[in-house]
Amino acid sequence: LPLSRLQSTAMLRCATSSVAKRALLRSSSARGAPSCAIPGSMSFHASAKREEEAKAEALPVEASKGGLFGTGLSEWFALPIGVAAAVPLIKFDWYVINEETQLLAVFLAFCVTFYTQGGDAVYKALDEKAVNLLKDHNEAEDKVIEALEQKLVFLKANQNMVNDFEAINALRAATYEKLNAAGAIKPKHDFKSQVERMLNMIAQEETNVTEKTKMALMSEATASVKASFSSDKALKKAALDSAIAQLKGGKAGADPVQAAFVQFFKDKAAAAAASKDDSEEKAQRAAMIAKMNAVAKSEGFFFQFDAQGQPKMTV
């Protein structure tokens, strides 16, 4: 009898475990429970799905009727069937309720409670972690792709670098040729400008000396004529008569004042022609040469003048 009880107890335990497992799996598939609650049903990773996994998911799955033991009946029929089966099993001691049975019941209650109350939370936690990992992975891949695209654009832009440098070198060579041509002409242009500057300077100096000489001669002539008329009464009388005749409108003779000025300039010209003293001219020339050399030195001219006024190249 104990042997038969032991065998029946083992058979009942095996049947109970099998029934509980099947009921749990069918209820899970019927309610759409998360796959993370069933060990071995999901291989979690954050990378893209492999072709093998895609093919495996693409395989057709046999449709299940669901319900109690796959019969299509409601799962609530398990309650009266279980009660009806438990009464004779316990009554005839076919199934002995001992400490092991109690531990099994507590464990099953814990599993059912944890599944119904915390299954969704565990699924959401694992799914959120997977989504975050996939998001980080995609962001990193996007950054790498963006960097590679920028590098590609840079490399495409550098394809014409050789042509650009060749164009720059050609432009540099042409510029140097133009500069050399301009450098050959520029000294001549500068020399021409310097010569024109000196000629204008000499002309201006001669004009100034001429004006000064005129003023000096006029002052000297005025003083000489005034002195002559002041000392000679006949000249005074002639000048007075000429002025009265001009006022009356009659015929007047030669103007004695004008004749005195003309005679002074004739005498001055004759004296200058007869004189051998050229010290004044030499002094004026020396002053002019000194002034032109000062300008040539300060402005960096290509030439200067010697004591005789001859230009000498300095470059």
C-alpha positions, 0 to 999 in steps of 0.5 A, a space after each residue: 500500500 505505501 508503495 502504491 501511494 508513493 507511485 500515485 503521489 509521484 504521478 499526481 505531482 508530475 501531472 500537476 506540474 505539467 498541467 500548471 506549466 501548460 496552463 501558464 503558457 496558454 494563458 500567457 499566449 492568450 493574454 499577450 504577456 511579455 516574452 521576457 516572462 518566459 525564459 528562453 523565449 527571447 534572445 535580447 540584444 541592442 543590435 539589428 536583427 540578424 537574417 537568421 532571426 528574421 527567417 526564424 520569425 517568418 516561419 508560420 506558427 500553428 494556430 492554437 485554439 486556446 482555452 482549457 488544455 487547448 480545447 477552446 473551453 474557458 479556463 474557468 472550467 478548471 476550477 470545478 474540475 479541480 475541486 471535483 478531482 481533489 475531493 476523492 484524491 484527498 479522501 482516498 489518500 491518493 494524494 497526500 498533502 504534506 510539507 512539500 505540497 505546501 511549499 509547492 503551493 506557496 511557490 506557485 502562488 508566489 510565481 502567479 502573484 509576481 507574474 500578474 502583479 510585477 510582470 508588466 513592470 519587469 517587461 517595461 523596465 527591460 523594454 525601456 533599457 533595450 529602447 535606450 540602448 538601441 537609441 544610443 546605438 543609433 545616435 552613435 551610428 548617426 554621428 559616425 555616418 555624419 563624420 564620414 559624409 563630411 569627410 567624403 565632402 572634404 575629399 571631393 572638394 580636394 579633388 581639384 587641389 592640384 589644378 588650383 595650385 597649378 593655376 596659382 603658380 601660373 598666376 604667380 609666374 605671370 605676375 612676376 613677369 609683369 613686375 619685372 617689366 614694370 621694374 625695367 620701366 619704372 627707373 626711367 619714369 622716375 628719372 624723367 620725373 626727377 629731371 622735370 622737377 629740376 627744370 621746373 625748379 631752375 625756371 622758378 629760381 630764374 623767375 625769382 631772380 629776374 623779378 628781384 633784379 627788376 625791382 632793384 633796377 626800378 628802385 635804383 632808376 627811381 632814386 637816380 632820376 629823382 636825384 637828377 631832377 632835384 639838383 637840375 633846375 632846367 630838368 625841373 622846368 622842362 618837366 613842369 612845361 611838359 606836364 602843363 602842355 599835356 593838361 592843356 591838350 596842346 602839342 607837347 614835346 618829349 617827356 623829360 622824365 621818361 627820357 631820364 629813365 630811358 637814359 638811365 637804363 641805357 647807361 646801366 646796360 652799357 656799364 654792365 656790358 663793359 664790366 668784367 665782374 661776374 662775382 654776383 652771377 657766380 654767387 647766384 649759381 652756387 646758391 642755386 646748385 646748393 639748393 638743387 643738390 639738397 633737394 636731390 639728396 633729400 628725395 633720393 634722386 639718381 643724380 647731383 650737380 657738381 660745382 660747374 652745374 653739370 649733373 653726375 649720376 649717383 646710382 
